[in-house]
């Protein structure tokens, strides 16, 4: 059984990812009484992390996290333009790490048939894209599955990363700012992204223009320079300049009809 502190952290993460935590559901999930859950929610509320609601609580300023299926259809052409640019810098024989997420999945699609290549990923969509691609060796970072993002996170994935290194690391993002780095809905995701970045010789953040400068959640991954932001040509010039002023290299992919082909 989880400790009280660990249970409260799990309650908080559930509230962030689902938008609402029900006393009855949480009681059943953690196998504790409803009174225990109410005390947990009261403490999280006093800490300013959750807001009490009738029958449960919700994350303060909660911004619903879109599922991977929903995100795959958003900014389709922009994501494929970014993926094409990213694929163009990969060299045969390299060992690369692809993050989970829709843009990373678009990059995996671009790499089908590209080999020889070694790819490691925590993302189920990337595994599916490359599972039958001849010439590409695929390794999976296992761990706890986050259903909403279809990705593996947690200590098992982190332990595996400590024994690996990569020529290039490609990270996704729910949002990204020049000041604070990558913004995500879940602290386990940001922890994993920071570890991923430390294991790569070259690090790229793949983020379409709609994600620049936003702060939809409260979990952050800080990246040490140097790293490269890859975005699309719809990006606000002021936002792009903020990243360059912060010492981040920025590459802008042109969105063309060909970028959404395939």
RAJO-V398794 format. One record per residue. N is the residue number from 1. RES is the residue in three letters. PHI is phi in whole degrees, 0 to 359 (999 if undefined). OMEGA is omega in whole degrees, -180 to 180 (none if undefined). Layout:
BEGIN
n:N res:RES phi:PHI omega:OMEGA
n:N res:RES phi:PHI omega:OMEGA
END
This chain:
BEGIN
n:1 res:UNK phi:999 omega:-179
n:2 res:UNK phi:293 omega:172
n:3 res:UNK phi:291 omega:-179
n:4 res:UNK phi:299 omega:-179
n:5 res:UNK phi:295 omega:180
n:6 res:UNK phi:295 omega:179
n:7 res:UNK phi:297 omega:-180
n:8 res:UNK phi:295 omega:177
n:9 res:UNK phi:296 omega:178
n:10 res:UNK phi:294 omega:177
n:11 res:UNK phi:299 omega:180
n:12 res:UNK phi:299 omega:-179
n:13 res:UNK phi:297 omega:177
n:14 res:UNK phi:297 omega:179
n:15 res:UNK phi:296 omega:180
n:16 res:UNK phi:292 omega:-174
n:17 res:UNK phi:279 omega:-179
n:18 res:UNK phi:255 omega:179
n:19 res:UNK phi:90 omega:-178
n:20 res:UNK phi:209 omega:175
n:21 res:UNK phi:243 omega:180
n:22 res:UNK phi:267 omega:179
n:23 res:UNK phi:303 omega:-177
n:24 res:UNK phi:296 omega:-180
n:25 res:UNK phi:295 omega:-179
n:26 res:UNK phi:291 omega:178
n:27 res:UNK phi:299 omega:180
n:28 res:UNK phi:291 omega:-177
n:29 res:UNK phi:296 omega:-175
n:30 res:UNK phi:263 omega:176
n:31 res:UNK phi:57 omega:175
n:32 res:UNK phi:230 omega:-178
n:33 res:UNK phi:285 omega:177
n:34 res:UNK phi:298 omega:179
n:35 res:UNK phi:297 omega:178
n:36 res:UNK phi:296 omega:179
n:37 res:UNK phi:296 omega:180
n:38 res:UNK phi:297 omega:177
n:39 res:UNK phi:294 omega:177
n:40 res:UNK phi:299 omega:-178
n:41 res:UNK phi:295 omega:178
n:42 res:UNK phi:297 omega:179
n:43 res:UNK phi:293 omega:179
n:44 res:UNK phi:297 omega:176
n:45 res:UNK phi:293 omega:180
n:46 res:UNK phi:293 omega:178
n:47 res:UNK phi:276 omega:180
n:48 res:UNK phi:78 omega:-177
n:49 res:UNK phi:265 omega:178
n:50 res:UNK phi:232 omega:175
n:51 res:UNK phi:253 omega:-179
n:52 res:UNK phi:291 omega:174
n:53 res:UNK phi:230 omega:177
n:54 res:UNK phi:295 omega:177
n:55 res:UNK phi:85 omega:-180
n:56 res:UNK phi:176 omega:-180
n:57 res:UNK phi:201 omega:175
n:58 res:UNK phi:225 omega:-179
n:59 res:UNK phi:295 omega:177
n:60 res:UNK phi:298 omega:-180
n:61 res:UNK phi:62 omega:-174
n:62 res:UNK phi:302 omega:176
n:63 res:UNK phi:245 omega:-174
n:64 res:UNK phi:306 omega:179
n:65 res:UNK phi:279 omega:179
n:66 res:UNK phi:288 omega:177
n:67 res:UNK phi:286 omega:178
n:68 res:UNK phi:301 omega:179
n:69 res:UNK phi:300 omega:179
n:70 res:UNK phi:294 omega:-176
n:71 res:UNK phi:290 omega:-179
n:72 res:UNK phi:298 omega:-179
n:73 res:UNK phi:272 omega:-179
n:74 res:UNK phi:270 omega:178
n:75 res:UNK phi:47 omega:-173
n:76 res:UNK phi:301 omega:-177
n:77 res:UNK phi:295 omega:180
n:78 res:UNK phi:296 omega:-179
n:79 res:UNK phi:295 omega:179
n:80 res:UNK phi:286 omega:173
n:81 res:UNK phi:295 omega:177
n:82 res:UNK phi:297 omega:180
n:83 res:UNK phi:297 omega:179
n:84 res:UNK phi:295 omega:178
n:85 res:UNK phi:298 omega:-178
n:86 res:UNK phi:298 omega:179
n:87 res:UNK phi:297 omega:-176
n:88 res:UNK phi:291 omega:-179
n:89 res:UNK phi:266 omega:-179
n:90 res:UNK phi:281 omega:-180
n:91 res:UNK phi:253 omega:177
n:92 res:UNK phi:304 omega:178
n:93 res:UNK phi:90 omega:-178
n:94 res:UNK phi:285 omega:176
n:95 res:UNK phi:250 omega:-173
n:96 res:UNK phi:238 omega:177
n:97 res:UNK phi:242 omega:177
n:98 res:UNK phi:251 omega:177
n:99 res:UNK phi:293 omega:170
n:100 res:UNK phi:282 omega:176
n:101 res:UNK phi:119 omega:-174
n:102 res:UNK phi:288 omega:180
n:103 res:UNK phi:288 omega:175
n:104 res:UNK phi:298 omega:176
n:105 res:UNK phi:296 omega:176
n:106 res:UNK phi:295 omega:177
n:107 res:UNK phi:294 omega:177
n:108 res:UNK phi:302 omega:178
n:109 res:UNK phi:298 omega:179
n:110 res:UNK phi:295 omega:-176
n:111 res:UNK phi:273 omega:180
n:112 res:UNK phi:303 omega:-179
n:113 res:UNK phi:84 omega:180
n:114 res:UNK phi:269 omega:-179
n:115 res:UNK phi:199 omega:0
n:116 res:UNK phi:286 omega:-177
n:117 res:UNK phi:201 omega:173
n:118 res:UNK phi:248 omega:-177
n:119 res:UNK phi:235 omega:174
n:120 res:UNK phi:243 omega:-177
n:121 res:UNK phi:205 omega:168
n:122 res:UNK phi:263 omega:-171
n:123 res:UNK phi:262 omega:-180
n:124 res:UNK phi:295 omega:-179
n:125 res:UNK phi:295 omega:177
n:126 res:UNK phi:293 omega:177
n:127 res:UNK phi:301 omega:-179
n:128 res:UNK phi:294 omega:180
n:129 res:UNK phi:297 omega:-170
n:130 res:UNK phi:255 omega:-174
n:131 res:UNK phi:304 omega:-177
n:132 res:UNK phi:246 omega:-178
n:133 res:UNK phi:272 omega:-177
n:134 res:UNK phi:295 omega:178
n:135 res:UNK phi:92 omega:180
n:136 res:UNK phi:244 omega:176
n:137 res:UNK phi:270 omega:-173
n:138 res:UNK phi:242 omega:174
n:139 res:UNK phi:242 omega:-179
n:140 res:UNK phi:248 omega:170
n:141 res:UNK phi:278 omega:-179
n:142 res:UNK phi:280 omega:-180
n:143 res:UNK phi:150 omega:177
n:144 res:UNK phi:275 omega:-178
n:145 res:UNK phi:277 omega:171
n:146 res:UNK phi:269 omega:-175
n:147 res:UNK phi:299 omega:-175
n:148 res:UNK phi:295 omega:-179
n:149 res:UNK phi:257 omega:-179
n:150 res:UNK phi:53 omega:-178
n:151 res:UNK phi:217 omega:179
n:152 res:UNK phi:262 omega:179
n:153 res:UNK phi:221 omega:172
n:154 res:UNK phi:104 omega:-173
n:155 res:UNK phi:302 omega:-179
n:156 res:UNK phi:295 omega:177
n:157 res:UNK phi:295 omega:-179
n:158 res:UNK phi:294 omega:179
n:159 res:UNK phi:295 omega:178
n:160 res:UNK phi:296 omega:-179
n:161 res:UNK phi:298 omega:-179
n:162 res:UNK phi:296 omega:-178
n:163 res:UNK phi:252 omega:-176
n:164 res:UNK phi:225 omega:171
n:165 res:UNK phi:216 omega:-171
n:166 res:UNK phi:220 omega:173
n:167 res:UNK phi:290 omega:-179
n:168 res:UNK phi:218 omega:176
n:169 res:UNK phi:240 omega:179
n:170 res:UNK phi:244 omega:-177
n:171 res:UNK phi:253 omega:171
n:172 res:UNK phi:265 omega:-179
n:173 res:UNK phi:201 omega:169
n:174 res:UNK phi:287 omega:176
n:175 res:UNK phi:198 omega:180
n:176 res:UNK phi:210 omega:178
n:177 res:UNK phi:234 omega:178
n:178 res:UNK phi:292 omega:-175
n:179 res:UNK phi:279 omega:-169
n:180 res:UNK phi:241 omega:178
n:181 res:UNK phi:91 omega:-173
n:182 res:UNK phi:271 omega:179
n:183 res:UNK phi:254 omega:180
n:184 res:UNK phi:223 omega:-179
n:185 res:UNK phi:277 omega:-170
n:186 res:UNK phi:225 omega:-178
n:187 res:UNK phi:294 omega:178
n:188 res:UNK phi:296 omega:178
n:189 res:UNK phi:293 omega:-178
n:190 res:UNK phi:293 omega:176
n:191 res:UNK phi:300 omega:-179
n:192 res:UNK phi:294 omega:180
n:193 res:UNK phi:297 omega:178
n:194 res:UNK phi:298 omega:178
n:195 res:UNK phi:294 omega:177
n:196 res:UNK phi:302 omega:-177
n:197 res:UNK phi:299 omega:-179
n:198 res:UNK phi:290 omega:-176
n:199 res:UNK phi:264 omega:-176
n:200 res:UNK phi:250 omega:175
n:201 res:UNK phi:289 omega:175
n:202 res:UNK phi:231 omega:-175
n:203 res:UNK phi:238 omega:-179
n:204 res:UNK phi:235 omega:172
n:205 res:UNK phi:252 omega:-178
n:206 res:UNK phi:264 omega:-175
n:207 res:UNK phi:216 omega:179
n:208 res:UNK phi:291 omega:-170
n:209 res:UNK phi:300 omega:-179
n:210 res:UNK phi:290 omega:-176
n:211 res:UNK phi:261 omega:-175
n:212 res:UNK phi:283 omega:175
n:213 res:UNK phi:80 omega:-178
n:214 res:UNK phi:272 omega:179
n:215 res:UNK phi:222 omega:-175
n:216 res:UNK phi:285 omega:-177
n:217 res:UNK phi:229 omega:-175
n:218 res:UNK phi:236 omega:176
n:219 res:UNK phi:248 omega:-173
n:220 res:UNK phi:229 omega:172
n:221 res:UNK phi:247 omega:178
n:222 res:UNK phi:271 omega:-178
n:223 res:UNK phi:249 omega:177
n:224 res:UNK phi:283 omega:174
n:225 res:UNK phi:292 omega:2
n:226 res:UNK phi:271 omega:169
n:227 res:UNK phi:210 omega:-174
n:228 res:UNK phi:240 omega:172
n:229 res:UNK phi:268 omega:176
n:230 res:UNK phi:247 omega:-179
n:231 res:UNK phi:229 omega:-178
n:232 res:UNK phi:249 omega:-173
n:233 res:UNK phi:284 omega:172
n:234 res:UNK phi:270 omega:-177
n:235 res:UNK phi:292 omega:177
n:236 res:UNK phi:294 omega:-178
n:237 res:UNK phi:304 omega:179
n:238 res:UNK phi:295 omega:177
n:239 res:UNK phi:294 omega:179
n:240 res:UNK phi:300 omega:-179
n:241 res:UNK phi:295 omega:178
n:242 res:UNK phi:301 omega:179
n:243 res:UNK phi:293 omega:180
n:244 res:UNK phi:296 omega:178
n:245 res:UNK phi:296 omega:180
n:246 res:UNK phi:277 omega:179
n:247 res:UNK phi:92 omega:179
n:248 res:UNK phi:272 omega:173
n:249 res:UNK phi:285 omega:-179
n:250 res:UNK phi:239 omega:175
n:251 res:UNK phi:243 omega:-176
n:252 res:UNK phi:248 omega:-180
n:253 res:UNK phi:269 omega:179
n:254 res:UNK phi:283 omega:179
n:255 res:UNK phi:271 omega:179
n:256 res:UNK phi:229 omega:177
n:257 res:UNK phi:305 omega:-180
n:258 res:UNK phi:294 omega:-177
n:259 res:UNK phi:294 omega:-180
n:260 res:UNK phi:255 omega:180
n:261 res:UNK phi:293 omega:178
n:262 res:UNK phi:80 omega:none
END
